[in-house]
Amino acid sequence: MYKIALIGRPNVGKSSIYNRIVGKKQAITTDIPGTTRDWNEQTISLDSGSFCIADTAGVEKEVRDELKKKVKSQFEKNIESMNLIFFVVDASTGITAEDQKIAKYLRKLKKEIVLVVNKADTIKDFSESSEFYKLGFGEPLEVSAIQSKGIEKILDIITPNVSKTVETKEPTKDIRVSIVGRPNAGKSSFLNKLIDEEKFIVSEVPGTTRDINSTEIEYEENEIIFLDTAGLRRRGKIGKVQGKGKEGIVEKFSADRTKKALEESDISILIIDAADGITSQDMHIAGFIKDAGNGVIIVVNKSDLFKEGRVNHAWDSAESFTRLTKHKFEFLPYAPLLFVSSLTGKNIEKVLDLILGIKEKRETRIPTGELNDFLNKAILKKPPVSTDKHQVNIKYATQADINPPKFVFFANYPEKVHFSYQRYLENRIRENWDFTGTPIKISFRAKSKR
C-alpha cells in the first residue's frame, strides 16, 4: 500500500492537516508543542485505490529527554517505509533553524518530498511563502488546515500515485479492536509484540500514549484494525496533572478519544498489569467496555512475573489471579482470560484466534423456530413470577440484530418482567449457544395487536 507521512517540527499543524485529509478529528490538536508523540496511521480509500497516511510527532533533532529520544528513534525507524513525505512548515513563523535542520535530514532520505506551507490563512501569508524556496524542495504548496484551504491540492498529489498501487485481492472484513487499560499497563508493548514490530513508543512514563494509534494486520482473510489508546486514570484525576496545567488539557482530550475508540470498536482487549493486581480503575474501564456493547478479552500482561516470584501481592500465581479475576469481573462472566508476556511473547499469538472466535460469536444468528423451542422449554422449567395480580406470559421471541446479538421477547406485560428473569433467560441462552467473549442484549416488548 502507498504510504505517506506528514513531517515537521512541533506545532506547525501536522495533526490538523491529517484530520482534514482523514475527514474527521482523528488526531488530538492543541497549541501545546509535542502533543503528538506516536506514529498515528489511517487507511484512506479512494475510487482509484487506498493509501495509508501517518501523522507524526514533531521532529526535534537535538533531544536530551529520555522519552523524546524514544519518540525520535521510533520516528526514524518508521520513516524508512514511507513512499511520499509532506514536509510541513509554518507560514506565520517563516523558516526557522529547526526547519533547516529537518530539511537537511530529509534530503538524506532520498524520498519524494513535497513542501507544505501551513497556516497560510491570508494573502499576506501566501505572498510570504516564497521564502520557503530556500529549503530546496521546489515550489511550496500553500494550505490552511484551519480554513480547509489547499487540502484538495494535497489529495491531487496523492491520487496519481495511489492508482499505481491498486490492490486486486478480494476485499476483507474489518474487525476493529481497541486496546484499553490503565496508564503503564503495557498496552503499547503488547501491541508491538502482537504485530511483531516495534512501531509504537514504549516507556515507563505513565501517559506516554496520548492519541489513538491505529495499525492494521491481515489474519485469516480478515483485516484487523487495532486501536492502541491512552491509559485511563480515575475519573477524578483525569486532567489534573500537578504543576502541568497544559498536560491536563491534553489528558482530557486523550480520555475522550479513548472513550470514542471504545464506541467505534467491535472488540476490546482490557490489559491488566499482573504486578498491580486488579484495581478499581480496571473494573471501571471494564464497565466502559460493557456499556459500549463490545466483545471483550481480559489480558493479564507481565505474567512472567509470577514464575519469577516478583509479584508483591496475595494473588501471586496464575491460579489465584484467575480466581480474583472471576470475582472482580463477575459482571463480565463471558470474557475469556488470557495470561501473556509482552516481554517473552508468551501466549501473544492466541489473541488473534480469540478475536476471530469472538467475531464469529457476535455474528451468530439463531433461527426463530429454534429460539422459540428453547423459550418454551425455559418457561416450562421456570415460568416468570408475577409480582401482582397480572400474570406475565411470554409469547414468543426473535433475534433482532447481531454484533452484539440482540433478542426481543414479546410478552403481555413486558414492563413487569423482573430483572432476575431476564438474567435467567440470558444464562439459559448462553448454555444453549456459545456466546463466549460477547455480551448479548435482551429486551421485552408488548405483543403486537392484530
C-alpha positions as CSV (number, residue, x, y, z in Angstrom):
1,M,0.0,0.0,0.0
2,Y,1.2,3.5,-0.8
3,K,2.4,5.2,2.4
4,I,2.6,8.9,3.2
5,A,3.9,10.8,6.2
6,L,3.4,14.3,7.5
7,I,6.6,15.6,8.9
8,G,7.7,18.8,10.5
9,R,8.8,20.5,13.8
10,P,6.3,20.7,16.7
11,N,3.2,22.8,16.4
12,V,3.2,23.5,12.6
13,G,-0.2,21.9,12.2
14,K,0.5,18.4,11.0
15,S,-2.3,16.9,13.0
16,S,-4.8,19.5,11.7
17,I,-3.8,18.6,8.1
18,Y,-4.1,14.9,9.0
19,N,-7.6,15.4,10.4
20,R,-8.7,17.3,7.2
21,I,-7.4,14.5,4.9
22,V,-8.9,11.7,7.1
23,G,-12.2,13.6,7.1
24,K,-12.7,13.6,10.9
25,K,-11.0,14.7,14.1
26,Q,-8.8,11.6,14.4
27,A,-5.7,13.2,16.0
28,I,-5.6,15.4,19.1
29,T,-4.8,19.0,18.1
30,T,-3.7,21.7,20.7
31,D,-1.3,24.7,20.7
32,I,0.9,22.7,23.0
33,P,4.2,21.7,21.2
34,G,4.8,18.0,21.4
35,T,1.1,17.0,21.8
36,T,1.6,14.2,19.2
37,R,4.1,11.6,20.4
38,D,3.3,8.4,18.5
39,W,3.0,7.4,14.9
40,N,-0.7,7.7,14.0
41,E,-1.8,5.9,10.8
42,Q,-5.1,5.8,8.9
43,T,-6.0,4.0,5.7
44,I,-8.0,6.1,3.3
45,S,-9.9,4.6,0.4
46,L,-10.4,6.5,-2.9
47,D,-12.0,5.3,-6.2
48,S,-8.6,4.6,-7.6
49,G,-7.3,2.6,-4.5
50,S,-6.2,3.0,-0.9
51,F,-3.3,4.8,0.8
52,C,-2.0,5.0,4.3
53,I,-1.3,8.4,5.9
54,A,0.7,8.9,9.1
55,D,0.6,11.9,11.5
56,T,4.0,12.1,13.2
57,A,5.5,13.6,16.3
58,G,7.2,16.9,15.8
59,V,10.8,16.4,14.7
60,E,13.4,17.7,17.2
61,K,16.9,17.0,16.0
62,E,18.6,17.6,19.4
63,V,16.8,15.9,22.3
64,R,18.0,15.0,25.8
65,D,14.8,13.9,27.5
66,E,14.6,10.1,27.5
67,L,11.0,9.9,26.3
68,K,11.7,12.3,23.5
69,K,14.7,10.2,22.5
70,K,12.3,7.2,22.1
71,V,9.9,9.3,20.1
72,K,12.8,10.3,17.8
73,S,14.1,6.7,17.5
74,Q,10.6,5.4,16.6
75,F,10.1,8.2,14.1
76,E,13.4,7.4,12.3
77,K,12.5,3.7,12.1
78,N,9.0,4.2,10.7
79,I,10.0,6.8,8.1
80,E,12.0,4.2,6.2
81,S,8.8,2.5,4.8
82,M,7.3,5.8,3.5
83,N,6.8,6.4,-0.2
84,L,6.0,10.1,0.0
85,I,6.7,12.8,2.6
86,F,4.9,16.0,3.1
87,F,7.3,18.4,4.9
88,V,5.1,20.8,6.8
89,V,6.3,24.3,7.8
90,D,4.5,27.3,9.4
91,A,3.8,30.4,7.2
92,S,3.3,32.5,10.3
93,T,6.9,32.0,11.6
94,G,8.8,31.7,8.4
95,I,11.9,29.4,8.1
96,T,13.4,28.5,11.5
97,A,16.7,26.9,12.3
98,E,14.8,23.8,13.2
99,D,13.1,23.7,9.8
100,Q,16.6,23.9,8.2
101,K,17.9,21.0,10.3
102,I,14.9,18.9,9.3
103,A,15.3,19.8,5.6
104,K,18.9,18.6,5.8
105,Y,17.8,15.3,7.4
106,L,15.0,14.8,4.8
107,R,17.4,15.3,1.9
108,K,19.5,12.4,3.0
109,L,16.5,10.0,2.9
110,K,16.3,10.2,-0.9
111,K,12.5,10.0,-0.9
112,E,9.8,12.0,-2.7
113,I,9.2,15.1,-0.7
114,V,6.6,17.9,-1.1
115,L,6.9,21.1,0.9
116,V,3.6,22.2,2.5
117,V,3.3,25.7,4.0
118,N,0.5,25.6,6.5
119,K,-1.3,28.4,8.3
120,A,-1.2,30.4,5.0
121,D,-4.5,32.0,6.0
122,T,-4.3,35.4,4.4
123,I,-3.0,37.0,1.1
124,K,0.0,38.3,3.1
125,D,0.8,34.7,4.3
126,F,0.6,33.4,0.8
127,S,2.9,36.2,-0.6
128,E,5.5,35.5,2.1
129,S,5.6,31.7,1.5
130,S,8.1,32.3,-1.4
131,E,10.9,32.4,1.2
132,F,10.4,28.7,1.7
133,Y,12.0,28.0,-1.7
134,K,15.3,28.4,0.2
135,L,14.7,25.0,1.8
136,G,15.4,23.4,-1.6
137,F,12.2,21.3,-2.2
138,G,10.8,23.3,-5.1
139,E,7.5,25.2,-5.2
140,P,5.8,25.2,-1.8
141,L,2.2,24.1,-1.5
142,E,0.3,26.7,0.5
143,V,-2.5,25.4,2.7
144,S,-4.6,26.5,5.6
145,A,-5.8,23.4,7.6
146,I,-7.9,25.6,9.9
147,Q,-9.8,27.0,6.9
148,S,-9.6,23.8,4.9
149,K,-7.8,25.6,2.0
150,G,-5.5,23.8,-0.2
151,I,-6.2,20.3,1.1
152,E,-7.6,19.2,-2.3
153,K,-4.1,20.1,-3.7
154,I,-2.6,17.5,-1.4
155,L,-5.1,14.9,-2.5
156,D,-4.3,15.8,-6.1
157,I,-0.7,14.9,-5.5
158,I,-1.6,11.6,-3.7
159,T,-4.2,10.3,-6.1
160,P,-2.0,9.5,-9.2
161,N,0.4,7.5,-7.0
162,V,-2.4,5.6,-5.4
163,S,-3.7,4.5,-8.8
164,K,-0.4,2.8,-9.4
165,T,-0.8,0.6,-6.4
166,V,-4.4,-0.5,-6.5
167,E,-4.7,-3.9,-4.8
168,T,-6.6,-6.5,-6.7
169,K,-7.2,-9.0,-3.9
170,E,-10.7,-9.7,-2.7
171,P,-11.9,-7.2,0.0
172,T,-11.8,-8.5,3.5
173,K,-14.0,-7.8,6.5
174,D,-12.7,-5.3,9.0
175,I,-12.6,-6.0,12.7
176,R,-12.0,-3.0,14.9
177,V,-10.2,-3.9,18.2
178,S,-9.4,-1.3,20.9
179,I,-6.7,-1.9,23.4
180,V,-7.5,-0.3,26.7
181,G,-6.3,-0.2,30.3
182,R,-4.7,2.0,33.0
183,P,-1.6,4.0,32.3
184,N,1.6,1.9,32.1
185,A,-0.2,-1.4,32.0
186,G,1.8,-2.3,28.9
187,K,-0.7,-1.6,26.1
188,S,1.8,-0.4,23.5
189,S,4.3,-3.1,24.2
190,F,1.6,-5.7,23.9
191,L,0.5,-4.3,20.5
192,N,4.1,-4.1,19.3
193,K,4.6,-7.8,20.2
194,L,1.3,-8.7,18.6
195,I,2.1,-7.2,15.3
196,D,5.8,-8.3,15.6
197,E,7.0,-4.8,15.0
198,E,8.5,-2.1,17.3
199,K,6.1,0.5,15.9
200,F,4.8,2.3,19.0
201,I,6.7,4.1,21.8
202,V,7.1,2.1,25.0
203,S,8.2,4.0,28.1
204,E,7.9,3.6,31.8
205,V,6.5,7.2,31.9
206,P,2.7,6.9,32.5
207,G,0.7,8.6,29.8
208,T,3.2,8.2,27.1
209,T,0.4,7.3,24.6
210,R,-1.9,10.3,24.1
211,D,-3.7,9.7,20.9
212,I,-5.3,6.7,19.2
213,N,-2.6,4.8,17.5
214,S,-4.1,2.6,14.8
215,T,-2.5,-0.2,12.8
216,E,-3.8,-3.0,10.6
217,I,-2.9,-6.6,10.0
218,E,-4.4,-9.2,7.8
219,Y,-5.1,-12.6,9.5
220,E,-7.1,-15.5,8.1
221,E,-8.6,-13.3,5.4
222,N,-9.8,-10.7,7.9
223,E,-8.4,-7.2,8.2
224,I,-7.9,-6.5,12.0
225,I,-7.6,-2.8,12.9
226,F,-6.0,-2.3,16.3
227,L,-6.6,0.9,18.2
228,D,-4.0,1.5,20.9
229,T,-5.4,4.0,23.3
230,A,-4.3,6.3,26.1
231,G,-4.3,4.9,29.6
232,L,-7.4,5.9,31.6
233,R,-6.9,7.2,35.1
234,R,-9.6,7.5,37.7
235,R,-12.3,10.0,36.6
236,G,-11.5,12.4,39.4
237,K,-7.8,12.5,38.3
238,I,-8.3,13.0,34.6
239,G,-7.0,16.4,33.6
240,K,-5.3,17.0,36.9
241,V,-1.5,16.9,36.4
242,Q,0.3,18.6,39.3
243,G,2.2,21.6,38.1
244,K,1.3,21.0,34.5
245,G,-2.0,22.6,33.6
246,K,-1.5,22.2,29.8
247,E,-0.7,18.5,30.2
248,G,-4.0,18.1,32.0
249,I,-5.8,19.6,29.0
250,V,-4.1,17.0,26.7
251,E,-5.1,14.2,29.1
252,K,-8.7,15.2,28.9
253,F,-8.6,15.1,25.1
254,S,-6.9,11.7,25.3
255,A,-9.5,10.3,27.7
256,D,-12.3,11.5,25.4
257,R,-10.6,9.9,22.4
258,T,-10.2,6.6,24.3
259,K,-13.9,6.5,25.0
260,K,-14.7,7.3,21.4
261,A,-12.4,4.4,20.3
262,L,-14.4,2.1,22.6
263,E,-17.6,3.2,20.9
264,E,-16.1,2.6,17.4
265,S,-14.8,-0.9,18.3
266,D,-16.3,-4.3,17.8
267,I,-14.0,-5.9,20.4
268,S,-11.9,-4.5,23.3
269,I,-8.8,-6.0,24.9
270,L,-8.5,-5.0,28.5
271,I,-4.9,-5.0,29.6
272,I,-4.3,-5.8,33.3
273,D,-0.9,-5.4,34.9
274,A,-0.1,-8.6,36.8
275,A,2.3,-6.7,39.1
276,D,-0.5,-4.4,40.4
277,G,-3.3,-6.9,40.7
278,I,-6.8,-5.7,39.8
279,T,-7.6,-2.1,40.8
280,S,-10.9,-0.2,40.9
281,Q,-9.9,1.6,37.8
282,D,-9.5,-1.7,35.9
283,M,-13.1,-2.5,36.8
284,H,-14.2,1.0,35.9
285,I,-12.7,0.6,32.4
286,A,-14.3,-2.8,32.1
287,G,-17.6,-1.0,32.8
288,F,-17.0,1.3,29.8
289,I,-16.5,-1.8,27.6
290,K,-19.7,-3.4,28.8
291,D,-21.6,-0.1,28.3
292,A,-20.3,0.1,24.7
293,G,-21.6,-3.4,24.0
294,N,-18.2,-4.6,22.8
295,G,-16.8,-8.1,22.7
296,V,-14.0,-8.4,25.3
297,I,-10.8,-10.2,26.1
298,I,-9.2,-9.8,29.5
299,V,-5.4,-10.0,29.1
300,V,-3.1,-10.2,32.1
301,N,0.2,-8.8,30.9
302,K,3.6,-9.3,32.6
303,S,2.5,-12.8,33.6
304,D,6.2,-13.8,33.5
305,L,6.5,-12.1,36.9
306,F,4.5,-15.0,38.5
307,K,7.1,-17.5,37.6
308,E,9.9,-15.2,38.6
309,G,8.3,-14.6,42.0
310,R,8.3,-10.8,41.5
311,V,4.6,-10.2,42.3
312,N,4.2,-8.4,45.7
313,H,0.5,-9.1,46.4
314,A,-1.5,-12.1,47.6
315,W,-2.5,-13.3,44.1
316,D,1.0,-14.3,43.1
317,S,0.1,-17.2,40.8
318,A,-1.9,-17.7,37.6
319,E,-4.4,-19.9,39.5
320,S,-5.1,-17.4,42.3
321,F,-5.1,-14.5,39.9
322,T,-7.8,-16.3,37.8
323,R,-10.0,-16.7,40.9
324,L,-9.5,-13.0,41.6
325,T,-10.4,-12.0,38.1
326,K,-13.6,-14.1,38.1
327,H,-14.6,-12.4,41.3
328,K,-13.8,-8.8,40.3
329,F,-15.3,-9.1,36.8
330,E,-18.3,-11.1,37.7
331,F,-20.3,-8.6,35.5
332,L,-18.3,-9.9,32.5
333,P,-18.7,-13.7,33.0
334,Y,-18.4,-14.3,29.3
335,A,-15.0,-12.7,28.9
336,P,-12.1,-15.1,28.1
337,L,-9.0,-14.6,30.3
338,L,-5.5,-14.9,28.8
339,F,-2.1,-14.6,30.6
340,V,0.5,-13.1,28.3
341,S,4.0,-11.6,28.5
342,S,4.9,-8.8,26.1
343,L,8.5,-9.3,27.1
344,T,8.8,-13.0,26.2
345,G,5.9,-13.2,23.8
346,K,4.1,-15.9,25.8
347,N,0.5,-16.6,24.5
348,I,0.5,-13.5,22.4
349,E,-0.3,-15.5,19.3
350,K,-3.5,-16.8,20.9
351,V,-5.1,-13.3,20.9
352,L,-5.7,-13.3,17.1
353,D,-7.6,-16.6,17.2
354,L,-9.7,-15.3,20.2
355,I,-10.6,-12.2,18.2
356,L,-11.8,-14.2,15.2
357,G,-13.7,-16.5,17.5
358,I,-15.5,-13.6,19.3
359,K,-16.2,-12.0,15.9
360,E,-18.0,-15.2,14.8
361,K,-20.0,-15.4,18.1
362,R,-21.1,-11.7,17.7
363,E,-22.4,-12.5,14.2
364,T,-24.3,-15.6,15.2
365,R,-28.0,-15.7,14.2
366,I,-30.4,-18.1,16.0
367,P,-33.3,-19.3,13.7
368,T,-36.6,-18.1,15.1
369,G,-38.0,-21.6,15.3
370,E,-35.0,-22.9,17.2
371,L,-35.2,-19.9,19.6
372,N,-38.8,-20.4,20.4
373,D,-38.3,-24.1,21.0
374,F,-35.7,-23.0,23.6
375,L,-38.1,-20.4,25.1
376,N,-40.9,-23.0,25.6
377,K,-38.5,-25.3,27.4
378,A,-37.1,-22.4,29.6
379,I,-40.6,-21.3,30.6
380,L,-41.7,-24.8,31.3
381,K,-38.7,-25.2,33.6
382,K,-39.1,-21.8,35.3
383,P,-42.2,-19.7,34.4
384,P,-41.9,-15.9,35.0
385,V,-43.0,-14.8,38.5
386,S,-45.8,-12.3,38.8
387,T,-45.4,-9.6,41.5
388,D,-49.1,-8.5,41.4
389,K,-52.5,-9.7,40.1
390,H,-51.2,-9.6,36.5
391,Q,-49.7,-12.9,35.3
392,V,-46.8,-12.3,32.9
393,N,-46.9,-14.5,29.8
394,I,-44.0,-14.5,27.3
395,K,-45.5,-15.4,23.9
396,Y,-42.5,-15.7,21.6
397,A,-39.0,-14.4,20.8
398,T,-36.9,-13.3,17.9
399,Q,-33.4,-12.3,17.3
400,A,-33.4,-8.6,16.2
401,D,-29.8,-7.9,15.5
402,I,-26.1,-9.1,15.7
403,N,-22.8,-7.6,16.7
404,P,-23.8,-7.8,19.6
405,P,-26.6,-10.3,19.4
406,K,-29.9,-8.8,20.5
407,F,-33.0,-10.8,21.4
408,V,-36.6,-9.5,21.8
409,F,-39.1,-11.3,23.9
410,F,-42.8,-10.5,23.4
411,A,-45.0,-10.5,26.5
412,N,-48.4,-9.3,27.6
413,Y,-46.9,-7.2,30.4
414,P,-43.3,-6.5,29.3
415,E,-42.7,-3.8,32.0
416,K,-43.5,-6.4,34.7
417,V,-40.8,-8.9,33.8
418,H,-38.4,-9.0,36.7
419,F,-34.7,-8.3,36.0
420,S,-33.8,-11.7,37.6
421,Y,-35.9,-13.5,35.0
422,Q,-34.0,-11.6,32.3
423,R,-30.8,-12.9,33.8
424,Y,-32.3,-16.4,33.9
425,L,-33.1,-16.2,30.2
426,E,-29.6,-14.9,29.3
427,N,-27.9,-17.7,31.3
428,R,-30.1,-20.3,29.5
429,I,-29.3,-18.8,26.1
430,R,-25.5,-19.0,26.9
431,E,-26.0,-22.6,28.0
432,N,-27.6,-23.5,24.6
433,W,-25.4,-21.4,22.3
434,D,-21.8,-20.3,22.6
435,F,-21.5,-16.6,23.0
436,T,-18.0,-16.5,24.6
437,G,-16.5,-13.1,24.6
438,T,-19.6,-11.1,23.7
439,P,-22.5,-9.6,25.6
440,I,-26.0,-10.4,24.5
441,K,-28.8,-7.9,24.8
442,I,-32.3,-8.9,25.9
443,S,-35.4,-6.6,25.8
444,F,-39.1,-7.2,26.3
445,R,-41.9,-5.7,24.2
446,A,-45.7,-5.8,24.2
447,K,-47.2,-8.4,21.8
448,S,-48.4,-6.5,18.8
449,K,-52.2,-6.4,18.4
450,R,-53.6,-7.7,15.1
